[in-house]
Amino acid sequence: MKSDGIRFLVLGLVAAFFFSAVPAEGSEWLVRLRAINVDPDSSSSAVRSNGGDIGGSGVTVNDDTVPELDITYKPNDHIGIELVLGTTQHDVFGTGSLAALGKIVDSRVLPPTLVLQYHFAPNATIRPYIGAGVNFTLFYDEEATSGFETAAGGESSVDLDESVGLAGQIGVDIGSGDWFFNLDVKYIQMDTTATIDTPGALGVVDVDVDINPWVWGIGFGKRF
């Protein structure tokens, strides 16, 4: 999606996380550093060339493992507002009739996610929580691979549309002190349309991709 209205809405939610989270009596901050694996449950339309489908074609997206920082403000024992920050790099591969091309595009992904949480046992040693929220994904540094450009007849430009979607979360903090161990799983609705402008007979190539990643996290955190 390239809607300025949706973009400003999501950025407004992120800003509200910081500007409305005024410390109150009984409130606390949680900061976690995780290693995450972003594992797309991807599917796609047929790849189109100049508006027509390339028969039997499609694409798939690989996973990536990176560090991730998240910040949670808890205005009371049970409610948390979490902002997830991190960036990943993903490769797009041709499938079906395009499988022989291998990797065709790579892109970096910036997917800030804002989640409202409920913490079930805030004062226990084992503290499970669930959450739901919104994700905004920006794709950047998109590039066609040299193999694709050779097949397409020369240097090609790539653009991936921004995405806005829902996010769900389940996790647990483990520990009795200020420092704790964390396990966390998220599912994020994420989709894009990839457009490649080639100089050859393929012309404008585009494909709709549902990325929809599972995000598996493990790490440590600290209460403030």
N, C-alpha and C positions, 0 to 999 in steps of 0.2 A: 504494500500500500504506500502511496506517496501523498497522502492527505495531510496537509499542514495542520488541519484542525485536530486530527488524531495525534499527530506528533506533539503538538503543544499540550494536549490533554495529558499525555503520558509524562512529558517533562514537568508539567505542573504537579502531578502526583509525586514525582521524585523530589521536587522542590518542597512540597508540603511535608515530606518526611523529615526534612531538616528544620524548616522554619516553624512547624507546629509542635515539634517534639521538645517543648520547654520542660526542663527537669522539674518534677513534682515530688512531693514526699512519697516515699515508697516506690519510686520509679528506679529503673536501672538500664544500663546499656550492656549489650553483649556484642563482642567482636570476635569473629571466627575466621581462621585461615584454614582453608580446605584444599586438598587435591581433588579435582573433579574429573570425571570422564563424561564427556558429552557424546551420547550415542544416538544418532538420528534413527528414527523409525521411518525412513524416507520412502516416498513413492512419487511418481511423476506422471504427467501427461505424455503423449507422444511428442517427440521433438519436431518442431515446425521449421520449414525452410521457405521463406517468402510466403508465409501464410498457409502452406500446405503441409500435412503430416508426412513425416518420413516413416514409412511402414515398419512396424515392429520395433520402434526405437523407444528409448527412455533414458533416464539418468538415475544414479544413486549417489548418496553423500556419505563420506567416511566419518569416523569418530575422531576425537582429539582429547588428550589429557593435559590439563593445565592447572596452575594454582588459581585460587579464587578467594576473594575477600568479601565477607558480608558483615553488615552492621545492623543490629536489631535494637530498637528502642522499645522498652516495656513501660508503659505508663502505669501499669499495675501488675500484680502477680501473674495473671492469666493471659493478658493480651500483649502481643508483640507486633511490631511493624518492622519488617526486614527489607533492606535494600541489598541486592546481590550484584557484585561488580566483578567483571572478569572479561577476558577476550580470548577467542579461540581461532584456529585456522582449520579450514575444511577443504577437501578436494572433492570435485564432482567428476564422476566417471560415467562414460557412456555404457548403456546396457542394450541387450537385444541386438538389433542390426547395427548398432554403433559400438558394440563391445570392443571391437578390434582397435578403436581409437584410444582405449584406456582412459587415462585422466585427461579431461578436456578443459577444465577450469579450476582455479583455486581462488579462495577468498578468505579474508579475515572477517571475523564476526564479533560485533560488540552488542551483547544482549542484556542490558540492565533490566532487572526484574524486581518489582515491588510487591511484597506479600504481606497480607494480614494473617497473623497466627493466633491459635489458641493453645496455651500451655496447660496440660492436664494436671501435673503434679509439681508445681513450681518450687516447692521446698524439699522435694525428695532427692535422693542420690541419683535415681534414674528418672529423667524428666522428658516424657514424650510430648510431641506437639504436631499439629497439623496446620496447614496454611493454604490460602488461595489468593491469587492476585493477578497482575497484568504484566506482560512482557513486551518490551519494545526492542526490536532487533535492527541494527544498522549493519549493512555489509560494506566493507571497504577494501581497498587494495585488490580489487577483482582483476584477474588476469587470465587470458587464454594461454594454454600450454603451447610450447613450440610444436609438438606433434599435431595438435589441432590446427594451428596456423599453417603448417605445411599442407595438411589435407584441405584446408579452406582457401588456399591460394595466397596467403600473406598475412601481414599483421592485422589483428582483429581487436576491436574494443568490446569490453564486457560491462554490463550493468545488471545489478541484482536489486530488485525492489525491496524497500523496507517492509518490515512485518510487525503487526501488533496482534497479540493473542493472549489467551488466558494461561495461567500457570497453576498447578497444584503441587502440594508439598507434604511430605511426612518425614519426621526426623526424631532424633532423641539426643539429649545432652546427658552425659554421665560423669558425675563427680560431685563431691561434697563441699569443695572449696571454691575460691575465685576462678581457678583454672579447671577446665573440664574437657572431656573427649566428646566428639560429635560425629554422628552418622546422619546422612540426609539424602533423600531422593526427591527429585522434582520431575514433573512431566510438563512440557511447554508446547503450546500450540504455536507453530512457526511455519510460515509459508512464504514463498517468493516466486516471482517470475524472472528468469534469467534471460537476458537478451544479448546476443552476440552479433555485432555488425562486421561482416566479413567482406573482403574486397573481391571475392570470386563469385562463381555461379551460385553458391549457396545463399548469397545475399544476406538478409536479416534472419538469423536463427534464434528461436526462442522456445522456452519450455516452462511449464508451471510445475513447481516442486513443493510438495508437502514435506517439511523436514522433521517436525514434531519430535524433538529429542527427549530421551530420558537422560537426566543428569544425576550421576551417582557421586556422592561426596563423602569424604572422610577427613577429619582434621581435629584441630584443637581450638578452644576459645577461652575468653576471659571475661569475667563480669566486672563492670565498673559502677 
